[in-house]
Amino acid sequence: MNREQRKRTLHARCEDSEPEPFTLSEEVWGQALEEMERSSERRFETARSPELIASISKTTKSFQTEHGLSVAVTGSVEKIPDIPRNSLFKYSRPYGEGDLPECSQRISNGEKITVALICEDGLLVGYGIAVTREVGSEIEVIDVDCYSRREADLKGTVEVGGEVFQVGVGHVIVIALMEACPRPVKVNATTPHSRYVFKSLGFVHDDYIDNPCILVLRG
């Protein structure tokens, strides 16, 4: 099922909702995602093991292949794409607005930026941005098109000990940045959604910092 099919399916599902039509607003998406990911983060922390993390990584790569997702990692201004007009990203908009378009200027200004780009059938459906610091790297943004998220049914599943965990485009983005960026890699994961994605791929709380949202992947 490609993006347009997922979009039609979601809208049809929403039109059938009772007692009142469901609106695909950013607020509604955020609330639904927050509740789902709060549960995923808690369940993952309970079940966490090196074997589970390895299974999630392996399933992510199988998911990427199965859905024909292409991955490109770049630090070049010329390879930063425009945001598609019919896309629905949280942090970037068409016509040069937002975090991804701003990368071109940041790179031109001398920042060492690494961008992971995920495409489905040639359409950009996800991206991630990381910056190399004096020591290691920091992932600043992972952003997935609204109709290409796990709750839009673009997902894979891992079952361990009776618990089922999902992977999606966000996991593909994070693995691409993990493989491209110098360690340690840090991230300020401020939502249950992002914390689940990072933790499920091996990130842990940085014990040197009190903030529980600061996660790190070492070595």
N, C-alpha and C positions, 0 to 999 in steps of 0.2 A: 504494500500500500504506500503510494507516494504522498507527498505533502498535500496536494490538492484533494486527494481522496480522504486523507485524515481530516482536513478542514471541513469537507462536506459532512463527514460522519459526525464530527463533534457538533456542528451547527444543527444537524438533524436531531441529535440526541438532546440538545438544549431546547429545541422547539417543542419537544415532547415532554419536557419537564413540567411537573405539577408541584404546587398549585399555581405558580406563576412562571413565566418564561425565564430561563437562566441566561444571564448576560455574561459574555466572555470579556469582561472588563479586567484590567490589570489587578484591581482590588480583589475580584472573585478568584482569579487565578492564584493570587498570592495567598489568600486564605486557605484554599483547598490544598495548595502545595505545602504550606506551612504545617498543616495538620498531618498530612501524609508523611512528611519528612521528619517530624518530631518522633513519630512512631518508628520510622526506619532507623534513625540515629540511635534511639534507645535500644532497639532490638540488635543492631549491629554491635554496640558496645557490650551487650550481654554475651553475644556469640563470638566476639572477635578472636581470631587466631591467625597464625601465618598461613594455614591451609585455606581458610576462608578468603583471606586477601588474595592469595594466589588464584583461587577459583574465580573470584570476581574479575581479576585482571584477564584471565584466560577467556572468560565469557564475554568480556568487553571486546576483545579482539575478534572473537567469533561473530558477535553481534555486528561489528563493523563490516566484516566480510559478507555476512548474510544479507545485509541491507544495502550493499554496494556503496558504502560511504567512503569518499576519498578524503585523505588527510594531507595537508600541505603545511609545512612549517617554514616561516620566513622572517627575515629581519630587514627586508628590502622595501624601500618606499614604492618601487614600481610594482610590487606584487601584492600590495594592500588593495583589496577589491572594494568596489562601491557596494553599499548596502542595497539589496534588491528592493524595488519599489513596493512589492506586495508582502514584504517580510514583516514580522512583528517581534523585534528584539526589545529587551528591557533597557539596554544601555546605549543603543545606537539606532539612528533613524536614517532613512534615505536623505539624499541631498547634502551629505557631508556633515551630519550632526552626530555627536556622541563619541564614545571612547574609541571605537575602531577607526573611524576617519581621522581622529586626532593623532593616531599613531604615526601617520606620515610626517606630520610636523615635528613630532617628538624625535623621530629617527633622524630627520634632517637637522635637528638641533644638537645631535650628538648622543642622545640616549641609546643605550644598548637594549633594544626591545625585541622580544621574540613573540611572534604571533602564530597561533595554530588555527588553521581554517578547515572546517569540515563542510563538505558539499555532498548533496544527494541529487543525482541526475543533473549535475552542473549548477545546482542552486545552493547558495550559502545557507546552511541551516544551523551553524554554530561556530563560535570563535572563542579563543582565549588569548589573553595578553599577559606577558610576564616581562619583568625588567631585571637585568643583571645588576646587582649591587657590588660594593667592594668585596664582600664575602657572600657568595651564594646568589640566590635569586629570590624574587617575590612574585607570585602570581597575583595580579591585580584584578582580573575580570575573567569569569567564564559566563558566556551568554548563549542561550539556545533559543531559536525561533519558537514562538508560542505553539505552533502546530507541529513541532518536531520534538516535543518533550515526552517524557515517559507517560505522563497522564494523557497524552494524545495517542498513546498506544505504539509509539516508536520505542521499543524496549526489548531487553532480553532478561532472563531470569536465572537465578542461582538458588538451588535448594540445598540447605545443609541442616541436618538435625531437625527436620520438620519446619524450619524457618525458610521463608522465601524472600530473597532480596532481588531488587531490580537494578539493571544497568541501562544507560542510555547515552545520548550524544554528549552529555556533560562528562561522563567517564572517558569517552574517546578523546575529548579535548584535554583532560587532565593527564592522561597517559602520554599524549603527544608532547605536552610541556615538560612532564617529568623526564622524558627521554632526551629532550633538547636542552634543558637548562642546567647550569652548574649547581651542585648541591652545596650546602643545604638549601632546600626550596621551602620558603615560608608562604603562608597565606593568612589573611584576616577573614575567616569564614563566618560571617555575621548571621547567617540563617541556618535553620536545621537542614534545609535542602542542600546547601553547599557543604556543610560540615559532614553530612552523610556521604556525599560523593568523595570528598577528600579522605575521610577516615577509612572508607571502604577500600581505598587504594593504598593504604599504609601510612597516611599522615597521622601524627599523634600531637597531643597538646604539648606546647613548648613549656617545659617545667621551669624555665628561667623567667617566665612572664606570667603574671596573675590572670590576665585576660584569657578566659577559656575559648575564645574565638580564634586565638593565634595558634595555628597548627604548623607543623614542620615535618619535612621528610629529610632525613639525614643519610649520608653515606651511600 
